[in-house]
């Protein structure tokens, strides 16, 4: 008969229901702390409630923020369950605790200390592949009605999946839905050797953490989104450019920055009105976005200026894209509501490490090249140096 030390810090009806269920399953309940498994009933996880004794703790709580969960698991091996979960889930959690599946080096505790959604997905995928005996796998996350691969080892093509295609994979048992309440994403495994009941165990408990990281990323993306166009904003560029420069330096690869300026936007606003000027900026951004590769990033730097960050690209490669964009906009007049006319752009290009030794220097060099393009007659691309 397994001994359980019971600490009822904040008594509740659901706490009493769990106590009766554990007794019915043959556990001996002792209402005091001690060595071994501890069930702690409380409003929420709190490091101050951790007893001096107890090998592992099952927290049976009414609410739990990820930060609070991380704090208590960092101090004592355990598992945090909300009281709206089934009593059977608590029974399974105690079993896992004794088996040290979530012990001091356990995977869920590791997840609590990972900052980014990418790292969480990588850990989830690695663990699921290991438990299933699969040869590989991948995770797609939903954005609107499309699922995009965010973690994978090459076992599956990286092509986006439509909502219907993803649903068909889940229906056929070829994929598994992550966080079904919000359809966060799908998991696919290559030739799993174990039944889903084994390798999907624990998904319910990691769901709040993944959703929290996902929502955090979504809110950050919104704060980095330009209000008018499909581009990211200047704040986003200032956050991402230093990271891109460091990545390029680590890989010994070039990184190009293409600055774009819509020629004579002030004249368009004066002649046709600011709504037409706004439509013009939207049209330029949409056309530029279509020409960008999957790993290029389009930003609205401010006013009538855009820039494109192009990893693994030389200055000449960026110049070619700039020229394609200029010709496309000038050769195909834009339909801007009451107005219909070609669009002229000027562009400046700089590359790391050819023209700059850091993020700020790269912006400075690309901006100088853009000023040269404007001074030399507009409607052209100029490369720094």
N, C-alpha and C positions, 0 to 999 in steps of 0.2 A: 504494500500500500504506500503510495507516494505522499510525502509530507509537504504541506503548503503552509507558509506563514502568511497570515492574513492581516493587512493593515487597512482599516476603514477610516481614512482621514476625513473624507466627506461622504458620509453614508447616503445611499440612494436605493431606490427600489430595484434598479437594474444591478446594482452591486450585490444586493441580497439575493437576487435571482441567480447570479453567477455563483455565489457561495453555495446555494442549495444544489445547483447543478454539479459543481465539483465534488460535493459530498456524495451525491448520487452516483457519480462515476468512480467512486471508491477512494477518493483522496481524503487524507486525514487533515483537518483544518485546525491550525493553532493560531489563536488571536494574539500574536506577539511576533516581533522580529526574531530572526535566527538564521543560522547557516542553511543554505539551500534556496529553493524557489520562494519568491515573495510575490504575492498579489497585492497591489496597492491601488485602492479605490480613491479617486480624487476628482476634483473639478477639471484640472488640467495638469500636465507634467510640470513639476517644479523641483529643481535640484535641492531645495531646502527640505523636501519631504523624504529624500533618500535616507533609509536607515543605515546605521553603522554596520549592521550585519545583513547578510543576504548575498548569495552568489549571483543571482540574476533576478530581475524584476519584470513582472507583467503589469504594465500600467493600464488600468481600466478607467478611462476618463470620459468626461462629457464633451470636451473640446481639446484640440491640440494644434498649435501653430508649428510649422516645420522648425523654426528656430528653437522653440521650447523642447521639441522632441530631440533635436540635435544636442541640446545642452545636457539632458538627462542621460542619453545614451553614451555621451562622451565620458560620463563619470562612472557608469555601471552598465554592464551588458544587460540588454532587455528588449522588450517589444512594447510598443504603444498601440493600444486598441481603443477605438471610440466605443462608447457603451451602446450605440445603435447597431453595432455588429452582432452577429449571431453568437450565442453561447458556445457553439461548436468551434467557432473561430478562436475563442479564447483557449479552449482545450488544445487545439492544434498548436497555438502559439507556445503554450507551456511545453509541449513535446519538442518543438524546435529549439526552445531555449536550452533544454536539457541536452539536446544533441549538439549544441553549440553552432547550429546553423546560422544564428544571429549573435554569436558570442563576440568577444573583444575584437576579433578580426572579421566579423560577419559582414555580409554584403550590404545589408540595409544600413548598418552603421556607417559603412564607407560612403553610401549614397548621401547620408546626411551632411557629409563634409565636402561634397563636391559642389562647386559653385555654378557651373554652367549646365544647361540642358544637354549639350553635346556630350559632356562627360557622363552624365546620368544615363543617357541612352546607350553609350558605349558599355557601361558597366552592366546594365540590364541585358543587353544583347550577349555579351560575353558569358554571363552567368547562365542565361537560358540555353545557349549553345552547349555549354558544358553539361548542364543537367539533362538535356534532351539527347545527347550523343550525336547531335547533328554535325554535318560537315561544314556548315556555315549558315549565315542568315543575314537579315537586314530589317530595318525599321523605317517605315514611312510615317510622316506626320502630316496632319490635315491643315491645309490653308484654304479657307472657303470651301469649295467643293472638289478640291484636287488634293491628292496625297503625294508628297515629295519625299524621296529617300533622304534620311538624315544620318543614318548609321548603317554601315554594311561592310562586308569583306570581299565583295566582288562576286558573290554567289548568285546574285540576281541583277538584271539590268537596272540602271539608275533612272530609267524613264519614269516620269510622273504617272500616277494611276488616277483615273477618274473615279468618282464616287461609286458609280455602278460597278465598275471593274473591281474595285476594292471590296465591295459588298459581296460580289460573286465569289471572290477568293475566300472570304470568311465563311460564306454559306457552304462551300465545298470542303471546308476544313483545311484549306491550303494556306490560310492566314488566320491570325488571332487578333481580335480587336483589343486595343489598349484604351483603358478608361472609357468603357462603353457609354457612360453617362454623358460624355461630351464628344465621343468619337475622336479621341486625341490622335490615334494613329493605328497602324496595323503592324504586326510582327510576322515575318515569314522565315521558315527554317528549311534548310536543304537536307533532306533525308534524315529526319529525326528518328532515333531508335527507341525512345521512351514514349509512353502515352502522355497526352496533354496534362492529365491530372498531376503528373510529377513535376514537369518543368514550368507549369503555369502557377504553381503554388506560390503564394506571396504577392501576386499581382494586385490583389485588392488593397494590400497594405502599402504598396509603393505608389498607388494611384494618386493620393493627395499630394505627394511630393513631386511627381512628374507634372501634375496639373499646375501646381504652384510655380514651378520653373517655367512651364509653357506660358502661363499667363504673364509672368514677369517679362519673358522675352517679347511677348506680343505688345505689352504696354510700352516697353522700351522701343520697339519698332515704331509704334505710333508716335512717340515723342521725337523720333528721328525722321519722320515722314514730312515732306513738304506739303503744305496745306493746299496748294493749287495743282501741282503736277504729279506725275507718277514717280518723280525722283525722290531721293533721300535729301535731307536738308544739310546745311553747313555744319550744324552740331554733330551730325552723324559722321561727316567727313573728318572733322577734327578728332573724333574718337577712333575712327577706323584706320586713318592714314598712317599713324605711327606703328600700329600693329602690322599693317601691310609692309611697311619699310623693314621692320624687324624680320618678318617672315622672308622677304626677298633677300636680305643680307644673310640669313641663316642658310638658305638654299643656294646662295650665289647666283641668283636669277635677277633679271632686270625688272623694273616696275615703271610703268609710264603713267603720266598724268596729262590728260587732254583738257585744256580750258576752252570753253566756248562762250561767245558773246553774240547775242542777237543784234544785228546791225540796225540802227535807226528805230529802235522800239519807241523812243519818245515821239518820233514823227508819226508812227502808227497810232499811238494813243491820242495825239493831237488831231489827226485827220479822221480817224474812224471811231475814237472813243476807247476808254480803258477796257470795257468788256471784250472788244476785238483784240486788244493787246494781250489780255489774259488768255483768250483762245489761241493766239499765236504762240505763247509760251507753252501751253498744253500740247500743241501740235509738234513743236520742236522736241519736247521731252518724249512724246510717244514715238516719234520717228527715230530719235537717238536710242531709245530703249530697244526698239526692234533690231537695230544694227549691233547692239552689244552682245557679246558672248555670255554664256551662263555665269562665268565667274567675274565679269566686269561689273562695276558699280557706277550708277549714274546719280549725281548729286546736283541740286540747285544751290549754287554758291551764294546767290543773292541777286535780287533785281532781275536783270536780263542775262545773268551769267550762269552757266552750267559747267560741270566738269565730269569727266569719266576716268575712273581709276582702273587701270588695266594691268593685272598681275602677269608675270612671265612675258612681258611685251617690251620691245625696244622702242626707242623714239620714232624710228621709221615705221614700225608697225602701227603706232598710234597716229602718225601723220596720215597713213593710208586710210584709216577709219575716218579721220576728220575730213579728208577730201571726199570720201564717199558720201558722208552726211551732207557736206556743203553742196555737192552736185545734185543729190537727191532732192533737197529742199528747193534749190534754185530751178531745177528742170521740171518739177511737178508743183505748179501753183497750189497753195493750200486753200481749202474751202473753209473760210472763217465766218460763217453766217452771212452777214450782208456784204462782206468783203471777200475778194478772191484774187490773191496775188502771190508771186514767188517770194521766198524768204531768203535773206542773205545772212550768213554767219561769218564771223572771224574766229580763228582758233590759234592757240599757242600750245606747244608740246614741250615737256621736259621729262627726263627719265632718270631714275636712280639705278646705278651709281654714276651714270655717264655725266649728268649735269648737276647733281646735288648729292649731298652726303647725309641728308636727313629729311624728315617730313616738312618742317617749316621752310627749309631751303628749296625743296621740290616745288612747293606752292609758289614761292617767290620767283623761281626760274620760269615756271609755266605762265605765271601772270605777266612777267616781263615779255615773254614771247608773244603773248596775246596783245599786249600794248603795241609791239612792233607791227603785228598783223593789221591792227587798226590804223596805225600811222602810215603804213605803206599802201593804203587804199581799200582796206576791208575786203571781205569776201575771199579770204585766203587762209592758209595754214602756215605758220612759222614755227620752226623748231629752235629751241634754246641753243645759244652758243654759235 
